[in-house]
Amino acid sequence: MNTLFILQAQAAGQAAGQGAGAGFWVMILLLFGVMYFFMIRPQRKQQKELDAFRSSLKKGDKVVTTGGIYGTVDEITDRTVLIKVDGDVKLRMDKSAIMKDPNAQ
């Protein structure tokens, strides 16, 4: 009788192990889906908006650099932007260091 109980427990364990593999893969796929919609997709959207802003810069736009320097665009080249900071002070920055001024309208 004890042997019968052990064989039944082993059979139940094998059946549960076979079904658990499919559930595991479903959970992994759901995890990747949630990560995509809550982390990757919004970040891509934000990066596209930032790239569009950088490509549409024009003279007189108010910007802030990644270092926190506020200024106004004075000159634009393919890769760089000349920013007027204060009075006659101008800084040449790479376009990748430029962000939109959150206070500008």
C-alpha positions in Angstrom: 0.0 0.0 0.0 2.9 2.3 0.8 4.4 1.5 -2.6 1.2 2.4 -4.4 1.1 5.8 -2.7 4.7 6.5 -3.7 4.0 5.6 -7.4 0.9 7.8 -7.4 2.9 10.7 -6.0 5.6 10.3 -8.6 3.0 10.1 -11.4 1.3 13.3 -10.1 4.7 15.1 -9.9 5.6 14.2 -13.4 2.2 15.4 -14.8 2.6 18.7 -12.8 6.1 19.2 -14.1 5.0 18.8 -17.7 2.2 21.4 -17.5 4.4 23.8 -15.5 6.7 24.4 -18.5 4.0 26.0 -20.6 2.9 28.2 -17.7 6.5 29.3 -17.2 6.9 30.4 -20.8 3.6 32.3 -20.8 4.7 34.2 -17.7 8.0 35.0 -19.3 6.3 36.4 -22.4 3.9 38.4 -20.3 6.8 39.8 -18.3 8.5 40.9 -21.6 5.3 42.4 -22.8 4.8 44.5 -19.7 8.5 45.6 -19.8 8.0 46.7 -23.5 4.9 48.7 -22.9 5.9 50.4 -19.7 9.7 50.9 -20.2 11.0 50.5 -23.7 8.1 52.0 -25.8 7.8 55.3 -23.8 11.6 55.7 -23.8 11.7 55.3 -27.6 8.9 57.8 -28.0 10.7 60.3 -25.8 13.9 59.8 -27.8 12.1 60.4 -31.1 10.6 63.7 -29.7 14.1 64.8 -28.5 15.6 64.0 -31.9 12.9 65.9 -33.7 13.5 68.9 -31.4 17.2 68.9 -32.1 16.8 68.7 -35.8 14.3 71.6 -35.8 16.4 74.0 -33.8 16.5 77.5 -35.1 18.2 80.8 -34.1 16.5 82.3 -31.0 15.2 79.1 -29.5 15.7 78.8 -25.7 17.5 75.6 -24.7 19.1 74.0 -21.7 22.2 71.8 -21.9 22.6 68.4 -20.2 24.9 70.2 -17.8 22.2 72.6 -16.8 23.3 75.7 -18.7 20.4 77.9 -20.0 20.8 79.9 -23.2 19.5 81.0 -26.5 20.6 79.4 -29.9 22.7 81.8 -31.8 24.2 79.6 -34.6 23.6 76.1 -35.8 25.9 73.7 -37.8 25.5 70.1 -38.7 26.8 68.8 -35.4 27.2 71.8 -33.1 25.1 74.7 -31.7 26.4 78.0 -30.6 24.5 79.1 -27.5 24.4 82.7 -26.2 24.5 82.4 -22.4 24.9 85.9 -21.0 25.9 89.2 -22.7 28.8 88.3 -25.0 29.4 84.8 -23.6 28.8 82.1 -26.2 29.4 78.4 -25.9 29.7 75.9 -28.7 27.9 72.6 -27.8 27.3 69.3 -29.5 23.7 68.9 -30.5 23.4 65.8 -28.4 24.0 68.0 -25.3 21.0 70.2 -26.1 17.5 69.7 -24.5 14.4 71.8 -24.7 14.0 74.5 -22.0 11.1 73.4 -19.9 10.4 77.1 -18.9 10.2 78.3 -22.6 6.8 78.4 -24.2 
